[in-house]
Amino acid sequence: MSTLPHFPQLRIPATYMRGGTSKGVFFRLHDLPVTAQVPGAARDALLLRVIGSPDPYGKQIDGMGGATSSTSKTVILSPPTQPDHDVDYLFGQVSIDRAFVDWSGNCGNLSAAVGAFAISAGLIDPSRVPHDGVAVVRIWQANIRKTIIAHVPVTAGAVQETGDFELDGVTFPAAEVQLEFLDPAAEEDGAGGAMFPTGNLVDDLEVPGLGTLRVTMINAGIPTIFIDAAAIGYTGTELQDTINGDAAALARFESIRAHGALRMGLITDLGQAAQRQHTPKVAFVAPPREYVASSGKTVQAADVDLLVRALSMGKLHHAMMGTAAVAIGTAAAIPGTVVNLAAGGVARPAVRFGHPSGTLRVGAEARADGGEWRVTKAVMSRSARVLMEGWVRVPHASA
């Protein structure tokens, strides 16, 4: 019989939400235990236990996580720290099999749920919320220190979640939430906030075992390394099982990611890449061609401008990360990038790309400014809804 002292579980107010093609546990900062209201080991330990990590089985059975990068996520919202903003948004990507929470980037998909949660949780000044119409919520994304504007539909004074907007990768329709990512070039450590940290639209990246790859490395939405699919033996039509069931392929992508992170100035030695799983992302692109999406729907070549497959937390994503979509739209708008060339090599104010679950359209406003490219805004539509609300319970020792 165990002689360990017994403590009742903590009950912490929380909301489980879908945003875009991701799911996560949302908290108000002041609802967290005092020790977790500040960054540090106590906060990380709490969120790891909430999600059910680290789990050597890779299933997150004893937590709220869903054992994928898209469902191993946490969000903390608090009153705004910046002028002319409505709420602060902090995102934590929780590792599945390691005791690690990555705070290095944003989640563009869950960004779609931030405005709705902030309104429902009483974090938004009621005068900013119409009785019927669209609430414009100015969000301060604290991880990357950028502004996101969410256009949240409101009916009878409450967030409208149901509707007829369809998003590939999400089974059921919902209300459309338009997101604007302002000045999305990410301010990453070591990258100096430059959109192209090397100063080049295309670089030769030496990767042991793979040789020299022509890549575009960009900080927009989230730091991303884009590769031509054909250069690494792919067509751009691959689905998850093709990549995720190939351990050697995943190791190659991780090597590309690590060497790219080093060139981008995000790390100072290759060993640090393991402690920075969330960023940068790696994606491969190809010209349009017909394929069958994971839903069984045929995507015609004429339906898209290019094909993109992206990896997150070491695995091929089932659809597309919202922040990576910003990077895709930005790179597609700038002539000469690997992404732009795959889309036909012409300037594009918006692009529709094919991903494993279907298609997505994203727009970007790009211009050359003093010899450097700048994107003032990227725009896309997602949807969001509350899945469950109440309290999440965690063993006392986790807090």
ROFITOR-998094 format. One record per residue: residue in three letters; x, y negated, z of N, C-alpha, C, CB in turn. Coordinates in steps of 0.02 Angstrom, whole numbers, plus 50000, padded with zeros to 5 digits. Last residue first. Glycine has a CB too. Layout:
N
ALAXYZXYZXYZXYZ;...
***
This chain:
399
ALA500784891449511500704884149514501194880949561500004882349535;SER500914904949521501084901849457501084894349460500614904149404;ALA500424909649640501154908849635501364905549570501494915549640;HIS499054911349619499304905449656500044904349646499164906249730;PRO498514915949455498764917749522499124911949554499244923749516;VAL497204906449380497894908849379498104910749449498364903449350;ARG495794903249279496064905649343496774908249333495604911149373;VAL494934889449214495394894949200495694896849267495944893049147;TRP493244884549209493874884749246494294890649220493744885549323;GLY492454877349077492364879149148493014878749185492054886049154;GLU491994882748913492224877648960492054879749031491904870748943;MET492294888248747492114889848816492374884248861492414896748838;LEU492374882148623492224889248626491994891248696492834893348605;VAL492034867148540492154870348605491944877648600491754866648662;ARG492774864048379492204865048424492434868248489491674869248390;ALA493204856348222493374858448290492734859848328493794853148326;SER494044854148063493444854448105493654857048173492884858948073;ARG494834842947947494814849147984494134849448019495414849748036;SER495594834047814494994835647853495054842447885494364835247809;MET496934821947803496614828347787496014829447832497114834247794;VAL498224810847758497524811747776497304818847757497084806547741;ALA499574800547804499354806847774498664808347801499854812747790;LYS500424785147778499864788847806499764795347768499224784547803;THR501614780247732501264776247782500704780247815500984770047751;VAL503164786147699502464787847693502094784347750502354795647694;ARG504584781047610504194780447671503474782347655504234773247699;TRP506244782847550505534784347544505194783647612505434791347516;GLU507404769747517507194775547557506444776547550507394774647632;GLY507634758247449508014764047430507844770247469508734762647438;GLY506694749547505507404748347515507834754347499507534746247585;ASP505534761247491505634755047528506374754247541505224755047594;ALA504354769447394505064768447405505164761547436505464769047338;ARG502914777547466503224772247427503964771847443502874765447440;ALA501394786747485502124786447486502364780547444502424792947460;GLU500094793347564500274787047532501024786047540499884781147564;ALA499294808947538499834805247569499974798947529500474809547576;GLY498094822047573498324816147537498874812647574497744811447525;VAL497684838947549497974833847593498224828147550498554836847637;ARG496674853347546496854847047513497124842247565496254844047476;LEU496854870847533496794864947576497024858847537497214865847641;THR496264887947514496554881647490496444876047540496264879747422;GLY496644903547585496254899847535496614893647513495574898047563;SER497474910447670496754910847682496334907347629496604908047749;PRO498814907947625498554914747629497804915347638498884918147686;HIS498554893747512498884896947569498584903847578498824892647634;GLY498724881747383498474888247404498894891047460498474893047345;PHE498364864147389498824869847386498474876247409499444868447429;ARG498144848947317497774854747343498224860847335497074855747306;VAL498624832347354498804838847326498344844147358499554840447339;ALA498754814947313498444820447351498624826947316497674819547357;PRO499534807147236499274804147297498924809247342498794798547281;ARG500984812347156500304814447174500084811047238500274822047181;ALA502074811847018501864808747081501134810447095501964801047079;VAL502584827946952502314821146944502094818447012501704821146894;GLY502994841246960503494836046953503234829046941503944837746900;GLY502234852546984502244849846917502704844046906501574847846898;ALA502364857947107501704855347090501694851947022501474850447143;ALA503694860547117503254866247112502554864147090503224869947179;LEU504134847347132504304850947071503864857047062505034853047072;ASN503664844447261503414840647204503554844347139503744833747202;VAL504464853447336503734854047336503434850547276503444850947401;VAL505744848747314505584855647295504824856547290505884860647346;THR505654831847249505714836747303505544843647277505264834847362;GLY505364823947138506034826747144506114831647201506524821447152;PRO504254811547200504544815047142505254817647157504574810347082;ILE503194813747330503854810747315504194814647258504304810747379;ALA502074820547363501984813747339502634810547316501674809547392;ALA502514832347419502214832647352502144825747321501534835947355;ALA502904828047545503424830147497503144830447426503704836947517;THR501614825247599502124820147594502644821847541502464819047662;GLY500974837647594500694831947559501194826447549500104829247597;ILE501864844947677501744846947608501484841047567501244852847605;ALA501754838347800502404838647766502324840447693502864843747801;VAL500404840947824500634834047817501304833847781500694830547887;ALA500494854747838500104852047782500284844747770499354852747797;ALA501194855447956501544857447895501164855047833501634865047892;THR500164851548041500754847248034501154848947972501194847748097;GLY499294862448027499084855748007499674851047997498624852848058;MET499814877647953499854873048010499664866047986500554873148042;MET498764888247864499284883147860499244878747923499214878847796;ALA498574904547887498294899347843498844894147832497644896147873;HIS499374913047958498794915947923498464910947876498294918647972;HIS501154911747941500514909147967499934911847925500514901347967;LEU502394923647974502014920047922501334918147950501934924447858;LYS503394920248122502934924448083502584920248030502414927948129;GLY504144911648202504454917848178504014922348137504704921548234;MET503354900548227503564904748283503784911648259502994905448334;SER502784901048063502744897648127502914902548183502044894548138;LEU503004898647888503114902747949503084898348010503794906447945;ALA501994897347742502404894347795502444899047855502134887547816;ARG501764895447570501724900147626502214897547679501904907547604;VAL500904888147436501364887247493501224892647544501274880147524;LEU500694883447265500604888447318501114887247373500664895647290;LEU499874869547183500454873747199500254878747252501064869547222;ASP498634865147150499204861847118499854865747130499274854747145;VAL497184875447114497704872747157498254869447116498014878247200;ASP496304881147027496024878247088496534874547130495704883647129;ALA496924887646924496664880946910496394877446971496124881446857;ALA497154899946979497724895546969497494888346957498154897946910;GLN495924904447101496144903747032496734898947028495564901346988;VAL495774915747226495974908847214496254908347143496504906447267;THR494514926447276495024925147226495144917647220494814928047157;LYS494284932647441494104927847389494674926847341493894921147421;GLY494744940147543494504943847485494294939247428493934948247504;SER495354933447643494634934447650494344938847595494284927747651;SER496644931647598496534936747650495794938147661496844934447714;ALA496504929447418496624927247486496444932747536496224920847501;VAL497274934347274496704935847317496884934047388496504943447311;TYR497804922847144497924927847196497284929047235498504925647244;GLU498554914647004497974917747036498184922647090497544921346983;ARG499654900747030499484907046997498914910247036500114911846994;PRO500654885847029500004889247035499994895946999499454884847008;PRO502384887647089501864884747046501214888747052502104884746972;ALA502824888547265502834891147197502304887647156502714898847196;VAL503774888647419503284885847373503364888847303503344878147369;PHE503954892147592504164893147524503594891547477504404900347513;ALA504524885047748503984886547700504284887747632503474880747698;VAL504834883647919505094885747854504514887447809505584891847861;LYS504944870648043504594875948008504974877747944503864873847993;PRO506214867748173505814866048114505424872048088506264863248059;THR505004870748304505264866648250505994868448237505194859148267;HIS504734881048393504184877648360504404873448301503814873248410;GLN505914885548451505544889948406505024886248365505224895448446;ARG507194882748515506794877748480506384881548427507234872148448;GLN508044891848561507694887948612507264882448581508194884748660;ALA508624896748447508184901248485507794897548538508584906848516;ALA509484886548409508864887548371508374891948409509014890648303;GLN510664886248476510114882348504509454883548469510284875048502;GLY511594893048401511304896448459510714892748488511824897348511;LEU512104883948309511584888648288511244892148346511894893848242;ASP512204867348376512514873748359511954878748347513004876148416;THR511394856348381512114855148371512504861548361512394851348429;ILE509834852548300510234856248348510964854848333510084863948346;LEU509414843348210508954845048264509284849148318508354848848238;GLY510094840248095510294836848156509834838248215510324829548144;MET509884847147981509424841647995509604837748058508724844348001;ARG510814857347991510924852047941510474845947953510794854847871;LEU510174864848092510844862048104510974856348055511384867548097;ALA509014868748029508974864548089509634861148103508754868748150;GLY509564877047930509244870847911509184866047970508554872247882;HIS510004887548008510504883747970510204877047947510754887747911;ALA508754891848060509294889748104509804885448068509634895848135;ARG508024895247944507774890147991508334887448034507224893148035;ILE508804905447890508694899347852508484893747899508154900447797;SER508634914747995509304912247979509264905747938509704917547940;GLU507284917047985507534913948046508244911248035507534918948104;PHE507224923247861506904916747870507154913247933506134917647873;ARG507924935047893508194930447843507884923447851508064933147772;ALA507054940747986507724938848008508044934047958508174945148015;LEU505964943347903505894938547958506564936247983505484941648016;ALA506544953147820506324946747792506264941447846505664947547755;ALA506734963447912507324960447879507144953647849507594965147824;ALA505424966847947505874963947997506474960647966506104969348046;ASP503964965447879504654966347854505144962947901504724963447781;GLY502714961847912502884968847920503594970447897502394973047882;ASN502644948647877502694950247949502834957547962502054948347984;ILE502544949247735503114946147768503194948647840503034938547768;THR501404956747708501994957347665502614954847700501894953647600;ASP500434952347797500734958947807501374959847766500244964347789;GLN500024939347749500404940247811500764946947814499944939647869;LEU500334938047570499924937547630500334939647690499274941847623;GLU501044929247430501084934147483500594932647539501794934347511;THR501194920947324500524923847333500494928647393500314927447270;GLY502484917347304502054912347334501344914747344502054906147292;THR503374926747261502964923547210502544917847237502504928647178;TYR505124929447306504404929647318504034925947262504234926647386;GLY506524928447309506204934647288505464935147299506524940147321;ILE507064916447333507144921447387506724927747373506944918447455;ALA506764909047223507474909447243507594914647297507714902747267;ALA505394908847216505754913347171506484914247191505724910747100;ALA505044898747308504894905747322505324910447279504154907147311;ASP506094886047362505754888747304505664896247315506144887347239;ILE505804879347525506214883247480505794885347420506524889547516;PHE505854867047651505494869947595505984873247547505094864447557;ILE505754864547818506234866447767505854869947711506804871047796;THR505174851447924505034857347883505574858247830504344856747849;PRO504574843348066505154844948026505064851547989505794845248070;ILE502914837148041503364841348081503974842848038503004848048103;GLY502574824347987502104828748020502464833248068501714832847970;ALA504114825247922503474821847910502934826547936503364820147834;ASN505634827047878505304825647941504674821747926505774821747991;ILE506304839647770505924833547780505644833047850505354833047729;MET507254846447649507194846147722506884839447740507884847247758;THR507204856947515507014850247537506904850647611506384847647499;VAL508504866947440507964865847488507814858447495508144868847557;ARG509284879747364509074872847352508454871547394508924871447275;LEU510514889847441509804888747425509684881347414509344891547481;THR511824900647423511644893647423510924892847400512114889547378;GLY511724915947518512064911447472511824904247479511954913847401;LEU511304925447604510824923147554511144918647502510254919647586;GLY512354928047688511954933647665511454931847611511594936647722;PRO512244912147763512604918447757512144924247738512964920047823;VAL511764898647673511494903247723511854909947714510714904147716;GLU511894882047630512264888347633511984892647690513024887147642;LEU510914872147535510984874747603511314881547600510294875247638;ASP510894857647448511144864547444511274866947515511804864947399;ASP509394847647447510064849247471510244856447453510114848247547;VAL508404834147393508564841247387509284842247409508464843747314;LEU508394821147436507754824447424507834831947419507424821647361;ASN509494815747569509374818647502508684821547497509904824047487;GLY509764812147696509774806847646509634809247576510434803447647;THR509564821247792510214821547758510294815847708510294828247722;PRO508264818347835508824817247881509514817747849508784822247936;PHE507034810047771507514814847744508164814147784507634813747666;MET506474801347866506064806347834506494811947804505634803147779;ALA507244797948023507274797647950506834803047920507994798347925;GLY507344798448160506704796348132506694796048057506524789748160;GLY508534803848201508494796648194507854794148163509054794248153;ALA508824816548229508644815148159508544807748147508014818948140;GLY509074817948362509634819048316509474817248245509854826048320;ASP507424822148394508084821148423508614822648371508174825648486;GLU506254814748280506544820448313507244818748340506584826448266;GLU504964807748234505534805148271505834810748312505344799048316;ALA504324811348072504394813248143505024810348173504404820848150;ALA503324801847975504014804147981504174805248054504504798947949;PRO502004796547969502114803247997502834805747998501714807947959;ASP501164784447981501894784347980502164791048005502174778648023;LEU499744792848048500064786548028500824787148033499814780848071;PHE498624803647995499274803948028499664797748004499664810648013;GLU496944805348014497454801247982498084801548024497204793847974;LEU495644817047990496244815048028496694810747985496624821148055;GLN493934820148005494474817647964495034815148008494234812147916;VAL492974833648034493364828648070493934826448025493634831548139;GLU491384840548000492034838247974492334832948019491954835547902;ALA490624853848090490644846748072491344844848050490404842348131;ALA490704870048007490634865748066490634858548042491224866948118;PRO490584887547955490604880347944490504876448008490084878247891;PHE491634901548002490994898148001491064890647988490634899248068;THR492984905947988492424909747959491794905547951492274915648003;VAL494414898247929493914898147983493274901147954493794890848010;GLY495104899247814495454901547874495004901547935496054897347887;ASP494484884547743494764891147731495214893147790495164891347665;LEU493094876747802493834876447805494104883447796494074873247872;GLU491654867347767491994873847766492744872947761491734878147708;PHE490374858647844491054858147817491394864947823491464852647854;ASP489114857747897489194862047838489884861547806488674860247787;GLY488954858948077488904855448013489034860347957489394849548010;THR489254855548251488994859648197488914855548134488314862748217;GLU489674845448336490144850748320489904855048261490254855148380;GLN489644829148388489304833948344489814839148321488994830348282;VAL489674822548549490074824948493489664830048453490744828148518;ALA488284811648588488714817448602489094819548539488304823348629;GLY487394801648551487874800248604488344805848621487524798248663;ALA486704806848443486344805848506486834805048564485864811648519;THR488194812248373487464812148365487134811748434487224818448327;VAL489704809048292489324808648354488584808248338489554802448397;PRO491244814548221490524813248214490164813648281490214818248165;VAL492774806348228492374811648260491634810048252492564812348334;HIS494234804248162493554801748149493074807248169493464799748072;ALA495764800248235495264805448223494584802148214495244810548281;ILE497374795748201496694793048206496204798648187496604786748161;ILE498894796348284498414800148244497734796848255498414807748264;THR500524790148300499814788848306499424793248258499654781448292;LYS501934797248390501604794948330500854794048343501714799748272;ARG502854804948470502774797748476502504794648411503434794448495;ILE502924818248478503314815248424503224807648421503104818248358;ASN502214820548598502794824648581503244821048530502584831448554;ALA501114811848602501684810448646502294814648628501494811748718;GLN500134803748500500424810348503501104809748539500504813448431;TRP498794794648541499524794148544499794801248552499754789548604;ILE497384791348442497734796148484498484794848482497594803448460;ARG495914783448429496624782348416497024786448467496804774748419;VAL494434787948357494844788948416495574788248397494704795948448;VAL492944782548310493634782148287494084782348348493754775648244;ALA491444791048289491894788048338492604788248310491854791748408;VAL490114788448185490784791348189491194787548240491124791348119;GLY488414790848233488914788448185489564792148193489024781048194;ASP487534785548373487514789648313488014786648263486794789948282;HIS488114778448476487574783248491487494788048433486914779448506;PRO489934777448474489264775548452488744780648473489254774648376;VAL491154773548587490794779348559490094777248538490774785148611;ARG491724763348653492054765248591491674770848555492774767448604;SER491084762348772490934757148722491244758748655491184750348746;PRO491664772348850491014773648818490834768448765490474773648871;ASP493344776248828492894770848848492224771848813493204763848831;ILE493744793148853493664787648805493174782548834493424790248736;LEU493694803448940494324799948936494294793848890494874804648912;GLY492644812348955492604805848987493244801848986492384806649056;ALA492634823948885492934824248951492934817448986493644826748946;SER492114820448762491704824648806491964824648878491674831648780;ILE493224813048710492564810048718492154813848770492184809748651;ALA494234822648710494324816448748493654812948760494804811748710;PHE493724832448624493824833948695493874827648736494444838248704;ALA493724824948503493104827748530493174829248604492914834048492;GLY495104822148488494614816748494493964819148525494474813848426;VAL495644835348480495844830748533495324825248543496514827548517;ALA495404843448373494974844348432495104839148486495084851248461;ALA496364840548281495664839548261495194840048320495464844548209;SER497524844648337497404837448336496674835948320497864833948285;LEU497604857948309497274856148371497164848548377497684858548430;ASN498304856148184497634859148188497274857148251497694866748183;GLY499534850548218499064846648178498364849548179499304846348107;CYS500424849848357499994854548322499474850548284499664859748372;ASN502134843548365501414842848371501064848948341501174836448336;GLY503644848048458503254845648401502514845248416503374850148342;SER504324852648570504704848748521504274846048463505254852848493;TRP504054860448678503734853848677504004849548620503844850348744;ASP503794877048709504134872448663503734866048658504224875648592;VAL504074887048844503574882648814503954877448773503124879348868;PHE504494903448888504714897348856504124893548828505224898848800;ALA504864917948913504634912948962504854905948939504924914449033;ARG504274927448772504804924348811504514919248858505334921248766;ASP503264931648690503654936848725504214934048768503944941548675;ILE502624919648650502234925548668502644930248711501994929148605;SER502784902448697503064908448668502674914548692503814909248686;VAL501684889348669501904894448717502174900548681501324896448765;GLN501784872848639501764879248603502074884548648502134878848534;GLY500924859348697501414864348717501304870848679501394865648792;PHE500634842148673500534848948649501104853548672500484849048573;LEU499734828248727500364831948734500224839248717500654831248806;TYR499054812848700498974819948683499664823248684498644820848612;ASP498174799248769498824802448757498714809948748499324801048815;VAL496944788148700497124793948740497824796248721496604799648729;ASP496774776248630496234778548673496444784148720495664780848632;HIS497764761448600497634768548592497104770648644498284772848601;ASP498224748648622497794749848565497714757248549498064746348504;PRO499794752948702499264748148685498864750448623499564741148672;GLN500024768848782500214764148730499634759248717500404767848666;THR499534777948867500104774248892500324768848843500694778948906;PRO497844782848901498364780448854498924776748889498064776048801;PRO497534797149008497404790248986497984787548945497274785749047;SER497794813648934497824808948989497664801948963498524809149024;LEU497854831148900497654824448882497634820048944496964824448848;ILE498724844948842498604840848901498434833748878499224840848950;VAL498574861148775498524853948763498374850448830497974852248711;THR499324876048710499034872248764499064864748748499404873648831;LYS499304892048626499394884848626499044881648686499124881848562;SER499224903748539499634903448599499824896148612500274907848592;THR498644904848417498204905348476498584905248542497794911648471;SER499564904648318498984900248310498554900048373498574902448251;SER500464914448346500694907648356500104902748353501214905648304;THR499574927148439499834924348377500064917248391499294924548320;ALA498954931548555499514935448529499724933348459499344942748529;GLY498034923248612497784928248566498334931948529497334925048516;GLY497934918248787498234918348721497964923948678498974918948726;MET497484919148915497034916248866497314916448795496864909148884;GLY497974934848992497954927648986497494925548929498644924848975;ASP498394948148982498244945349047498254937649045498744947849099;ILE498704950748848498084953448876497894950048941498154961048887;GLN499714947548756499434942248800498754944348829499354935748761;LYS500454955848673499724955648665499384950148705499434962248685;GLY501794959848687501604955448632500864954648621501914957848570;TYR502374966748786501934970648741501714966448681501324973248779;PRO503014957248859503434961648818503024965948771503854965948863;ASP502524941348879502224947948875502644952448830501494947448848;PRO502744927448988502984931648932502684938648936503744931948932;SER500984924048957501674925148934502154924448993501854920148878;GLY499664919548966499824926748973500504928548948499314930748937;ILE499174906848979499144909948913499284917448916499644906548867;VAL499394904549116498734903449087498664907349021498604895949075;ARG500774906549125500314911249158499604910649132500324910149234;LEU501244895649050501424902449030500934907549060502144904049052;LEU500754885249129500484886349062500654893249035500744880949014;LEU501544886949247500824887149249500534888749180500544880549274;ALA502844885349198502654891649230501894892449231502934892149301;ASP502804871949155502914877349107502684884049135503654877749088;ARG502614865249278502114864749224502194870549175502184858149186;ALA503794868949344503144870749372502604870449319502964866049431;ALA504834863649264504764870849271504084872849298505304873549317;GLY504164849049178504654852849215504464860149223504744849849283;PRO503194833949187503564838949149504054842749194503934835649090;VAL501824833349305502434830449278502804835949239502894827449335;GLN500824840849353500634834649321501234830749293500254830249370;ALA501164851749425501144852649353500934846249316500674858249335;THR501034848049556501704849849533501734850449457501944856349565;VAL499634846349566500074840649570500764842149541500144838249642;PRO498694855749445499014855149511499534849649510499334861849532;LEU497644846149331498174850949344498414850349417498764849849295;ASP496804835649315496504841849340497034847149356496014844649289;HIS497494825349256497354824749328497014830849357496924818649341;LEU497544829449120498144829449161497974829449235498574823349145;ARG496374840949061496504834049080497084834049128495864830649111;PHE496734853848941496694851449010496704843849011497284854249052;PHE496354867448834496404860148843496304858348917495884856548799;VAL497034880548747496734878648811496884871348824497004883248869;GLY496654884048572497084882448629496684880648691497544876748611;LYS496804889348402496424889148465496904887548521496044895748477;SER496754884548227497094886348289496604886348347497684881548303;THR496304878848112496384886148112496784888548173496734888348048;GLY495424865948190495694868548127495724876048129496384865548113;GLY495284871048352495424865148312495744867448248495884860148350;ARG494314877748479494614878748413494714871948381494174883348368;MET494614877948655494374874948595494714877648533494464867448598;TYR494194878948820494504882948766494194880548701494394890748777;THR494564868848956494114869948899494504873748845493834863248872;ALA494614868149136494924868949070494384870049018495434874949070;PRO495024866549306494574864649251494924864949184494274857649263;ILE495644880349389495844874049359495344872349303496584874349332;ARG495824889149532495324887649481495474880749454494594888049510;LEU497004901349587496824894349578496294893749523497454890049560;GLN496594916049681496804912749619496594905349620496504916249558;PRO497144918249852496624918049800496884914449738495984914449827;PHE498484928349902498244921549893497684921749840498814916649872;HIS499224939650012498704938549963498504931249962498094942949978;PRO500914945550028500354941250051499864940049994500624934550077;LEU501304962950008501374956049985500784951850010501414955849908;THR501244976050035501284971650094501364964350074501874973750139;SER500284988949959500684982949954500664978750018500454978749895;MET500435006050000500005000050000500444993850000499525000050062;
***
